[in-house]
Amino acid sequence: EFVVKAVLAMRGASQSQQISYEAVEMKANNLELKFPKQLFIDGKFVNGRAKPIPSVNPHDESVICQVESASVEDVDDAVQAAKRAFETGEWSKISARERGRLMFKLADLMEEHKEELATLESLDSGAVYTLALKTHVGMSIETWRYFAGWCDKIQGAVVPISHARPNRNLTITRKEPIGVCGLVTPWNYPLMMLSWKMAACLAAGNTVVMKPAQTSPLTALKFAELAARAGIPPGVINIVPGSGRVAGEAIVKHPQVRKLGFTGSTEIGQTIMKDCAESNMKKVSLELGGKSPFVIFEDADMQQAVRLAMSSVFFNKGENCIAAGRIFVEERIYDEFLERVVAETKKIAIGDPLNRGTSHGPQNHKAHLDKLVEFVEIGKREGARLIQGGKRLPVPGYYFEPTVFADVEDGSFLATEESFGPIMIVSPFSSKDEDKLIARANATEYGLASGVLTKDIARALRFAEKIDAGTVFVNTYNKTDVAAPFGGFKRSGFGKDLGQEALNEYLRTKTITVEY
Ligand code: TAP
């Protein structure tokens, strides 16, 4: 029982905000952790009116704490706070440069607390600590810094229009924030998904109501504390943990939310797009599922092929939206590739994500683990060749063996459905017919990412040109960066996170024409 009824009091950096919350205190990873479990609305931690939701540690299935949960009314409170902050609060008065300064300060505080954030992410989501430190938290910090730098560089244009003779005209455009934005995110990279969207959203000058996934909300709440301590004014950032059906839907349908940023499944994305249209035609961007093809030609270095293929599938225990959902390997090297992949997969260190020697942690939550077990069963029934893993590990926690299927038929369940877990799907191809290979790689309704491994640069570029995916990795995989736009095609959604393009998702253009 880690819940301690303690009231913490600390001074925010602005010296004007007093923050207190009912802290959860626990020891883990040689650290004393102290974090909120309440909603964060209008600069205060408050209880929710919906039933609290337990947050479970996937390593040992213990309950970390009961997290307060937002009702429709709580979401409305958060939206009203965000609206006040946007229209009349301090946020609406400070300069863009000052906004940037606050965001840099928040990034610095995140950096100071990075071990605590990474430990919390590891406990709550099962991410391996070393990866959480580098990617989940490390890239989050970089994202805040990257977009902090954009704040005072967002500018419109002077547009040469035809004059209304004999008078003259001047047309300028202003890039404006949209207003109150809603963000709904998934559980695979809890803090990073929050950061990818919220940093761009705030850099553009908006205010935000954000709902983290109910299975992994803790880093979002710790982040809220840090935001208050950085001096981000009340109401600018509101975090409303809770269920998608209640809190998520309330944000999506709210008539005063003007933009919705979502990352999650294609199925929910579709519902969200409809709800955005029906409620108030809010602007929407959707980062959805994927089934990304990774093509390995016979001229590839075998060691590199095996290493990249494994990380393209097993990175973050497969809970990775750009994970390679299908691996195509050229016939001549197919058998050797499979043999080596199986040998290497057997060596993966599975275990407590907080142990430094671990490279593969538990799946995020029970329902997801059950889905993976079912996914493998369907694959076996379909006749695909299971050559490694495929089972839940007989230990406490949501551990699933890294799994490899070979000879997967095009069009089958395994070849078309996303597992979102550590399941490698391999099929052979012949390079004699490159068009056929591209057609096979494109035979999916998803279009998030793709990869190609070859020494032949012309072949790689032909692939990059013809593949229907928002991201193409050539001779690498999973290489994302805060400056490079990220987002999918087709049923993987639309709108970009990261890079300058992400700002457009949270801006509107106003055209002002003057006659003189
Ligand atoms: P979802 O079930 O779609 O959930 C995502 C978020 O939406 C959660 O916070 C969820 O709340 C909420 N939600 C559910 N129903 C809702 C509704 N009707 N209205 C508003 N919000 C609602 O996805 P997931 O299972 O968490 O994540 C896995 C999927 O996300 C995978 O398919 C994966 O490919 C995709 N994903 C994509 C990307 C990118 S960048 N494209 C990145 C990560 C993940 P709860 O807390 O109740 O679940």
Residues whose N, C-alpha, C, O or C-beta is under 5 A from the ligand:
A	BS01	TAP	V184 T185 P186 W187 N188 K211 P212 A213 Q214 T215 G242 S243 G244 R245 G248 E249 V252 T263 G264 S265 T266 I268 T271 E287 L288 G289 G290 C321 F420 S492
